Amino acid sequence: MTMMVTMLISGCSLWNKTFHKKKKQALPAATAARDTTKKGGPAALKPYNTIITKDVKTQKGFFTVHKKDEKYYFELPADIFGRDILIVNRVSRASAEMRNGSSGYAGDQIGESVFRFEKGPSQKIFLRRIFFAEYAADSTRSMYASVQKNNVFAIAQAFPILSKSPDSSSVVIDVTEFLNSDNDVLYFQKKAFKDRAGMGAQQNDKSYVDYIHTYKNNVEIRAVKTYSAGINPTSSNYTVELNSSMVLLPEKPMQGRLVDSRVGYFATGYRDFDANPQGVKDIVFAKRWKLEPKPEDADKYMRGELVEPVKPIVFYIDPVTPKKWVPYLKQGVLDWQKAFEKAGFKNAIYALEAPANDSTWSIDDASHSAIIYRPSAIANAMGPSVADPRSGEILESHIFWYHNVMTLLRQWYMLQAGMVDKRARKTILDDELMGSLIRFVSSHEIGHTLGLRHNFGSSSTVPVEKLRDKKWVEENGHTPSIMDYARFNYVAQPEDGISEQGIFPRIGDYDTWAIEWGYRWYPQYKTPQEEQKTLVKVTTERIRSNRRLWFGGESEPFDARCQSEDLGDDAIKASSYGIKNLKRIVPQLQQWVNSPDEGYDELYDYYKELYGQFFRYMGHVMANIGSIYTDDKVAAEPGAVYSYAPYRKQKDAVKFVNEQLFKTPYWLNNKDIMNKLPVSFGVTLGEIHRDAVTNLLNKSKLSRLWTAEQTYTGKTYTVTEYLSDLNKGVFTELYSRRSVDFYRRNLQKTYVYRLMEQAYAPADPYTILGNVTYHFYATDLPAVLKNELREEQQLFKKTLASGSVDKITRLHLQDLINRIESAFQAEKAGLTVNSK
């Protein structure tokens, strides 16, 4: 019995299947005497030379495109029927009015789907939309027929056949109306995009097809489209240029590589009904480019020699990119070459400047990958890619580089590295330094286009003290992965003398390993399942022997080791060093940001970012409370997959918050700066306190602490101990019968109100929660929180009875007592409690 993976092709006629197998077979001869008098019957086919006349402009590619005056015809050969065609739609030139946040720019993808041309009845050609979500692997089994029967794909367009070629090997269809219409095949497949931009219906008299270019494996369609105002319009109409790429997917898909959760790759997959004899199984492939040695170099490759791939990965630099940044963007691409050498390939990836004055070349061509420069106020960069949904093969990528990402880079570099790099102490960085910053961001985004996900956990494998060891950190980097969000080495202190090599992120041990895992060629394995057996063993051994290869993805929100923007294996120690540097920066900030001929807008931006950096450090520490560690394993590996953060680490985290945040950080209230800015220290600190208290007393965190307390056999940080530690930090003065100042009174109110909000939260039996969060009404947690409120109420009363506090403190405490008592009385009366 022959086993093969068969893509689901529902609704295709026998005619279509026959032509998929016999590519060179001629189409059935035209029936010249066909009766066209019957109502609804097809019109007779016209002679080929009456449609494709001598004055027609013809382009040949994987199908032929003809243009006559303003009419367009597609000539489809027999071997295209049943073939998968990926259609990718993008904004080629944008309208300023349609931009919304980070979207609405040139290069934005507005559609991606797979279609097939197929022969329909009554001399029609159908364009059918195809989805790859469910498969049956063996066409001889009944399951195959069942899957087909329950997955009929929608017909997106229908075209009458006008004629056939003289040798009957192809058919001609008129696509003029199709190209000019506002359809969801070639243009906006995402209606929400148009709605956000305020775009309504297409205005036909102001819309037209600009050109069509054909190539061996793709056809590029450029259209100018004008739309009327729609929802939330900013203009009376919008004119944009859209590009649609029709990409012929390989007839035989690349052999997919089954994902391993211990190596972070983006993925695509399907549900297989045959893989599990008593159920279903999800087959998931890593997204990666197809790299193979040239046939003549295959033996060299297998002997371990470096060889060049048949088709290297090439990125073109957008010609509108400022010339001084081009070398740094290119270098960010080239930095990956050494990683590919570990996979056996040399010169596997490089960057080129886009050809100038070449009318046949377009950056929107789907056969080109590019780094697109965007004149945008958005401070960001993105690295998406387009992949074959059948195998995970990456076909092309458009990286988006937003101009204003440089603002974010220079602010972060000043506040994280300003104490160790004098070059950071000004608002306009030297081109060489900014170029180096651009280079590392370029490398990060290229990593995404190679298939790599964020590895937020990578930096947690580095001991904090190593980040201050000049020799060690300059040799190894402050994180093993460029795919981490570990921007700069904020742990380094001025006295450490660490250079740029130990401050900047760079491609590291994990990245090299991940590329080796994804791109090493294994021709000896004929199926993904055979290959997986070897890769699982290799991966297990490599990670066991080198902790720096550990992957901690962005999808682990409760694992404190997998945080964005953090460093090192100890958040308390790392954040302490970071705050120490911020305290040094504050007195110098005005001098560094000084613009004598301007106002204080820039100083305001930097000071806001400094506050944000401070709270970022606090967040890194708070994440340890209730943290659940996730260490993905295969079943053969020993040890737990899920475990709780150590007791001491959680308790020390609360102590850190009490000392660094709840004990008023007056160092942030630099009077010389604050009196020049439209801000209030009290208001700003109150917002930080509110965000911190909301984090510390959220249902998920309390649920995780409660679960550990009820189920873990080791020493756990209990909810009652946690609340007691917070209580001592928030109400410190009351235990020694002292008055409370303005900032701390605000903190105490915020804390009590948050406790009441959670203790008296409405029952939520139908709210969908995550696996680690309880429905509070069904647990003891509300009772525990109410008991905490009673104890606080008693503390307030004892403090008042002591007579040792000032008038405003007495008023403050009496107000809190009354609010808590009102909640208790409302509960007794069966009324809804107002926690505010």
N, C-alpha and C positions, 0 to 999 in steps of 0.2 A: 504494500500500500504506500503510495507516494504521499509524503507529508510536505505541505508548503503553506506559508502564510499568505492568505489571499485577502486582498483588500475588499471591503464590502462594496459591491457595485450593484446597488438596488435599482430596479427600474430600467436597466439597459436592455435593449432588444437583442435578439439572437443575431440580427444583422450587425449590430455594433460589436458584439463579442467576437464574431467571425473576423471582422476587420482588425480587431485588436491583436489577433493571433497571426493573421496573414497580411502583413503590412503592405506588400506590393500588389495585392490583388486589386483589380480594377473595380470601380463602382458598377452596379447594375446599369445596363444600357438604358438610355432615356426612352420613355414610351411616347413616341411622337404622336401616336394616334389616341392619346389619353382623352377620354371624354370630359370636357370642361363644362358641359351644359348642365350637369346635375348641380342642384343647389348645394353650396358649401364644398363642392369638389375642388381639388387643387388645379391651379392654372397649368397649362402645358409649359414644359421647360423651353427656354429660349436658346437658340444657337449661341455658342460661346462667343463667337466673333462679333455678335451684335451687342454684346455687353462689354467685353474686354476688347475695345477697339484699338486702333493703332495710336490714337492720341492719349491713351490711358497711361498714367505714370505708375510704374510697378516696382515694388520692393519685395525681395525674396528673403525669407527667414525660415523659422520652423513652420510658419505658414505664410502665404503670400498676401500682400496688401496692395490693392489697386485703388487709384484715385482718378476720378474723372470729373472735372469741374469741382463741384462741392459735394460730390457723392463718393462714398467709400464702400469698397467691396472686400470681403475676406474670401480668399480661395483656400479651402481646407482640404488637405490631402487625406487619403484614406487612413494613413497610419497615425493620424492625430486623434481619431475617435477612440474614446475610452482612456486616453492619456490624461494624467493629472496635471492641471495647470494652476499654479499659484498666482493669484492676482493680488498685488500689493498697491495700494493707493496712498499717495502722499500730497501734501500741499507743496507745490513747487515755488510759487511766489505768493506771499501772503498780503492781506489787506490789513493796514494798521487798525482799522475799526473792528476787525474780527478777533483780535488778540484778547485773550482772557487768562490772566495769570501767566503760567508757563506754557500754555497751549496757544495755537493759532499762528505758529511761525513756520517759515519755510522748512521743509523736511519732516513736519509732523505726519505721522502715519494715521490715515483716516479709514483704513480698511485693509483686511487681510483674510482671504478665503480661498479655498480650492474649488475649482470647477472642472467639468468635463463636457466636451462637445459629444453629442450622440445623435444618431439618426432616429427621428420620430416618424410617426405615420403621416400620410398625406403629403409626402415630399417636404418634410420639415426637418430642420436641425434644431435640437434643443441644447441649451446651455444649462447644465444641472449643477447645483451647489452640493458639494461633497463634504461630509464631516467624518473625521477619523476618531471615533470615540469607542466603537464596539467592533470586535472582530470574531470570526470563527476560523480556526486555523486549518481545518481539514474539510475540503469541499465534498468529500464522500460521506460525511456524517449528516444526520438529520439536523443537528444544531446549526449547521451552515445555512440550510434553507430557512430555518426559523429566524435566524438573525437577519437574513435578507428580507424576509416577509415583514419584519417589524421595524425596518429602517429604510423606508423609501424616501429618497432625497427630493427636495423641492426643485421643480423646473423654474429657473430664474428668468429665462428668455426663450423665445421661439422665433426662428427665422425661416421663411419659405426658401426653398432651394430655387434659385433663378436659372441655373444652368450647370452643366458639367463640362469639364475640360475635354478637349478633343479625344484624348485617350481614356476618358471616363475614370481617371485616377483621382479626381478631386471635384469638389462642388463649390459653387460660387453663391454667396449670400450677400444681401445688401444690409450693411450695418450702419448706414447713415443716421437713421432715426435713433438707433441704440446709442451711438456715440454722442449724439446731441441732446439726448434726454437726461433728466436728472435721476439716474438709476443708482441702485445700491450695489451694483456689480463693479462698476468702474470708478465711482466717485465716493461720495460720503456713505460708507456702510454704517457709520455710527451717527445716528440721528441726534444723539445727545450732544455731540460736538457742534452741530449746526445750531441747536437750541441755545447752548451756552454762548455762542458767538452772536446770537441774535439774527440768524440767517433764516429767511423764509423760502418761498418757492423760487425756482429758477426763472429768470427772465430770458426767454428764448431769443428775442431779437438782439440781445446784448451778449450772447454766448456763442462760442464756435470752437471747432477743433483746430488747434494751431498746427500740429503735425503728428505723424506716426512714423516711427523708425523701427525697422525690423532687424533682428539679429538671429544667430544660429539657435539660441535657446530662449530668447525673450523678445517681446514686442513692447515698445514704449509708446504710450499715447499721451499727448499733451493737449489739454483743453483749457480754454479761457471760459470761466463761468461767472455769470452775474446773478446774484440772488437778491430778492426783495427783502425788506425788513421783516423779521419774525418776532420771536419772543425776546423781550428785553433788548430792543434794537439800539445801536449807537449810531446808526447811519440810515439813510433812506434806502440805500442798496449797497451791496458788497461785490466787488470784482476780485477774483482770485484766479491763479493758475494752478491746475491740478495735474498730477502725473500718475498714470496707471501703468504698472508693469505686469505684463502677462508672462510668467516664467514657466517654461516647460520643465516639469520635475523629471528626474531620472526615471527611465522606464523600470530599471531595477534599483530600488532604494539602497542606499548605503547600509551595510550591516550595523544595526544599532548597538550601542553599548549600554547594558543595563546599569541603572544608577546604583550607587552605594552611598547611603546617607552619611557615611564617614568622610566623604569627599564632596565638597560643595559645588554641584553643577546645576544649572537650570535644566529643566526636563520637559519632555512631552511624552504622551503615552496613550494607551487605549485599554479597554476592558476585554480580556480574552475569555471566551466561554469554553474553550477546549483545554486550556493549560491546567486547570484544576478539575479532575474527573468528577468531583462531588461539589462543585461550586463555581465561582468565578475568580479570576485573578487579574490584577492590574499589571500590565506590562509597561514599564516606564524607562525611557531612554534618555541618557544625558545629551544635551545639545552641544555639538562640537563640529568643527570644520572637518572636511574629508581630506586627510593628509595621508598620502601613500608614496612610497619611493617609486622612481621611474622603473619600468620593468627590467632594464639592464642593470639597475643598482640593487635589486631585491636581495641578491645573495650577499652583497656588501653590508646591507642593512642588518640582515640576520646574523652576520659575523660581528656586529657591534660597531661598524664604521659609520661615521656621519655622512649622510647623503642628502641631496636636495629633493624636496617633494615634487611630484608631477605638477601640482598647482599650488604655489605658495599663497599665503594670505596677504593681500595688498590693500592698504588704505590710501585713498587720495585725500589731499588736503584741499578744502574748499578754497577756490581762488579768491574769494572776498576776505579771507583771513588776513589780518595785519601781518605784513611780511616779517616783522621782528619776532613774532611768536611761532612762525612756521618751523624753524629748526628744533624748538623745544617740543612741539607737538609730535614731530617726526621721531625725535629721540625717545619719547614716551612709548612709541610703537616698537622701535628697535630694541629697547631694553628687554623685550620678551624673547629675543633670539636665543639667549643663553638657556632660558627655561626649556625651549623646544629642543635644544641640543641634548638635554637629558632624556627626551623622547626619541632621540636618534636622528633628528633632522637639523640641518644647517640652512641658514637663509630661508627659514620657513615663514618669516613674517617681516614686512618692511612697509615703508610709507613713501609715497610719491606726491609731488605737486601735480595738481590737475593740469592736463594739457591746455595750452593757451591757443586761442584762435583756431580751434578745431570744431567745426560745425557739426561733425558727426559724433562728438563726444559730449555726454551729458552726465552731470553728477547725480541725476535722478535715475539713470540707467541701472536697472536691478542687477546687472552683472558687475557693478562697481560698489565697493564699500568706501565710505567717506567719513571724514570728520567735518561736520557742518558748523560754521561759525554763525552765531546768532546775535544781532545787535539788540540785546534785551537787558532790561533792568533786573531780570531774575538772576539770582546768585546761585547758579547750579550748573551741572554737567550731567549728561545721561548717555548710557551705552547700550541701547536695545539692539536686538538682532532678529533676523527673519530666518526661520528654520523649516525644513521639510517635516511636516507633522507625522509622516510615516516612519521616520528613522531618527529624527533629531539632528540631521545634517544641517549645519548653519550655511545659508546660501549667501547672505550679505548682511551688512550692518551700516547704519547711519548713526554715528556718534554726534550728539548735539553739545556744542560748546557755547555756553551763554557768556556774553561779554562781561557781565557784572559778577561772575564768579570770582574775578580778581579782587573785588571789594571784600568778599568773605575771606579770601586767602590772606590778604594783608592784615585784616583785623585779627584773625586767629593767630597769624604768625607773630604779630606784635605782643598779644596777650599771653601766648603760650611759650614763646621763645625769646621775647624781648630782653629778658634778663641775661640770656646767654649768647645772644647774637646782636651786636650793636647795629647791624644793618637793618634790623627790624624797627628801629626807633624813629620812624618817620612815616608819614601817610602815603607818600609816593615812593615805592621801593625802586631800587635800581633795576634796570632791565634784566641784568644777569640773575638777580635774586628772584624776581618775578618769573623769569623764564624757568628757573629751577622748580618753582612752585607749580607752574603750568605743566612741566614735564611729569611730575609725580601724579597729578590729577589725570593727565593723558594716559599714563600707565594703568591707573585704576580703572578707567572707563574701557580701555582696550581689554583688560581682564574680563570685564562683563561680556564684551563681544566674543570672547573666546569660550564663553559658556560658564564662567566662574561666578558664583554667588558671593555675597558678602561673607566674610569670616570674622564676625565681631569677637569671637572667642580667642582669636589667635594671640592677641597681646596678653591675655591672662596666663600664658605659659611662660612669661618672662618675669623673674624675680625683680621686685622694684629696685633693690639696691644695685642690680646690674645696669639699670638705666642711668646710674650716676658713675659707672665705671667707664672711664673714657676709652680705654683700649677695647674692652668687651663690646660696648654698644656701637662703636664705630666699625667694628668688624662684623657684627651680627645684626645691627639694626634694632630699633626699639620695639618692633613687632615682626614676627616671621612672615607676615602677609601684607602685601599692598592692597588686598581686598578687605582688610580691616578698616574701620573708621577710627584709626589712631593717628590723628593728624600730625602732631609734633610732640617732641619729647619735653613735656611740661614738668617732668620730674627733675630734670637736670637743673642744677644750681649754678650760680655764676662762678663759684670757686672750682667747679669740676673741669672747666676748660674744654668742654665738648664742642667739636666742630659740626658743620652742616651734616657730615656723614653720619653723625649720631643723633641728629635732630629730625631729619626728614625720613618719611616712610619710603621704602623701596621694595622691589620684587625680592621676596625672601624664600626661606626654606619650604614653607608650605606651598607657595605658588609654584615653585619648581616641581614639587612632588605632584601637585594637582594636574599640571600640564603633562607630566609623565604618565599619570594614571589615564588621562583622557585621550592622549594622542599617540601613545606607543602602538605600533602596528603589530597585530597578531594574526597573520594569514593562516596559521595552522588550525585555527578554530573556525568551524563552518557555521556555527550558530551563536547567538548572544549568550545562550545558556552555557555552552561549552566554555566560552571565554570567561564567563562570570566566575566559574569555579576557581580558575587560576587567579583572577584579579582579587577575589575575596581573600585568598590566602596571602597574596602579596601585600594587600592593604593591611590586614591584621598584623603581620610581622613588622611592616614599616612603622606603623603608628605605635606599636608596643615598644619598639626600640628607640623612637625619637618623639618625645612629647610635643616638640615644636611643629609636628605635622598634624596636630589635632585640629579638627574643624568644629567650630561653634557658631552656627548660623544665626541669621537675623530673625529666624522664626522661633527662637527660644526666649519668650518675653519674661520668664520667671527664673532664668538662670543668670545670676549676677555676673558670671564670667563672660557672658555674651552681650556686652553693652557697647553702644555706639559712643565714640569719642573718649573711651577710658584707656588706661595704661596699667600694665603690671598685674601681679598676682595678689595684690593687697590694696583694695580701693582706699582704705583709711590712710595708709602710709602714702600712697600716690597722691591722694587729694590734699593731704597735709603739705606735701612739697609744692603742689600746684598753688595752694592758697598762700603759702609763704612767698612765692614769686609774685602773686597778685598784690600782696601787701607792699612789696617793694616798688611795684609799678605805679600804684595810685599816686604817690607824691610827685612822680615824674611825668605822668600821663599828659598833663596840660602842655608841658614843654615839648613832648614828642609830637603832639598833635597840633601844635601851634600854627595857625595861618594868619599872620599879622593883618593881611588885607581883607580878611573875611570874618564872618561871625563865628558862632560856636556850634554850628550844626554838626560839623565833623566830630568835635569833642563829645557832643551829645551821643552820636552814633557809637563811638568807641566806649563811652562810659556805660551805655546800655549793654553793649556786648560784654564788658567786664562783669557786670552784674550777672549776665547770662552764663558766663564762664564759671563764676563762683557757684551758681546754683547747679550747674552741670556737675561740678565736683561733689556737691551734696547729694545729687541724684545717684551718682555712682555708689556712694556709701549706703544710701537708703535701700537700694536694690538688694542688698545682702539680707535684709530682714524678710523672712519668709521665703527665701530663695530655694528653688528646687533645681538641683544640678541634673543635667541630661547628658549622658555619655552613651551615644549610639553604639551598639554592638551587634555582631551576628551571634546566633544562638550558641556557637561553639566557644565563644569567649566567656571567661568567668567574670563575676562581679555584677553589681547592680547597674541598671540603666538609669534609674532615677534615685536620687539621694538628696537629703536635706543639708543645707549649709550648716557648718559647725556652730554649736551653741555659742562659743566664745566670740566668734566673728559677728554673729547677730547682735549680741549684747553690747559689744564694743561699738557697733555701728550706731546704736541709739545714744551711747555716751558721746560719740563724735558729733552727732546732730545737736545734742543738748549744749555742747561746749562751743561749737563753731557757728551755729545758726541761732538756736533759741536764746543763748546768751548773746545779747545784742552785739552784732559785729560793727562797732562804731568806726572801725578803720575804713569802711565803705562810705562813711559820711564825711568826705573831704570837703570842708567848707569852702575852700578856695575854688573848687570845681563846681560844687552844688549851687553856689550863688550866681553862677553864670548860665545855669541850665533851667529849663521849665519843668523841674521835677521836685518832688518832696521825698526826703529820705524816709519819713514815716510811712507815706503811702506806698513807696516802692518796697520797703521792707515788709509791710503788711501783705503785699501781694505775694512775696516770696514765702512768707510764713503760711499764708493760706494754701499755696500750692504744695508746700511740704506737708502740712497737716492733712490735706486731702489725700496725699500719697500714703502717709503713714497709717491712716485709718480707713483705707478703702476695703471693700468687702473681700476682694480677692486675697489681699495680703493677710487679713485676719483669718480667712478660711484656710489658707496654707499653714499658718501657725497652729490653728485649731486641729487640722488634720495630723500634723506632725505630733502634736501633743497626745492625740488619741491613738495613734497607730505605731509610732516609732518606739523601739525598745531602748534606744540610747538616751543620753541626756538631751532634752529639748528645751527650747526657749518658749515657755508657755505664754498664752495670751495674757494671763493675769500678771506675770512677771514683766512682760512687755509693757502693759499699761502702767504698771507701777513705776517702771524706769522712765517712761515718758512723763508721768505725773510729777516725778521729782525734778525733772528738767524744766517743765513748764511752770510749776508752782514753787520753785526753789525758795523764794522769799518768805512764803507763808509758813514753811517749816521752821524758820527762825524768827517768825513774827515781825517781819520787816515790811515797810511800805513798798509798793510796786510802781515802777515808773511807767511813763506813757507807752513806750514801745512794748513793754512786757504785758501791760494790761490788755493791749490789743491782741497780743499772741494768746493770752489766756482766754479771752472771749472767743477767738477763732477756734481754739481747741475744744472748749465746752460745747459750742454750737455744733461742731462736727461730730462729737460724741453723741449728742442728742439726735442729730440727723440720722446716724447709723442705728442707734438704739431703737428709734421709732420709725424706721423706714417702713412704708406700706408693704404688706405681704405681696410677693411677686411669684406666685406658683407657676405662671405661664411664661415668664421671662426666660429666654434661652440663655443659659450661662455656660461658661467653659467648664472643663473637667475638674478644675481645681477650686471652683467657687461654689459655696453653698447658697441655697435659698435661705436667707437668714431666719425667716419665720419658722423654719423647720429645725432649727438648732438652738443650742443654749447661748449662742453669742449675744442676742439682744439682752438676755438676763445678765450676762457678764458685764455688758456695757452699762446697763442701768445700775448695777451694783457699784461700778466705778463712779457713776454720777453721784450716788448716795455718799460714797466715801469722800468725794470732792466737796460735796455740800457740807459735810461735817467738818472738813478742814477749813472751809470758809467761815463757818460759824465759830470755831475755836479761835481763829485769828481775830475775828471781830470782838469776841469776848475778852481777848487779851488787852484790848485798848491800846495797842502799841503801834498802830498804823495811822497814817494821815487820813484826812477827810476824803480825798478823792479815791483812795484805796478802799475805804469803808463803803463808799457809794458803789464802787465797782463790784465788790464782793457781795453786797446786799442784792445788787441787780442779778448777779449770777445765781444766788440762792433762790431768788424769786422765780427766775426762768426755769430752773430745774424743778422747783416745787409745782409750778404751773403745769409742767409736763406730767408729773406724777398724778396730780389731781385730774387732769384731763383724761388720763388713762383710766383712772378709777371710775370716772363718769361715762366711760365708753365713747369719748369724743376723739376726734382726730387731733393728734399732737402737732403743734406748730413748733418745729425745732428751732426756728429763728425768733 
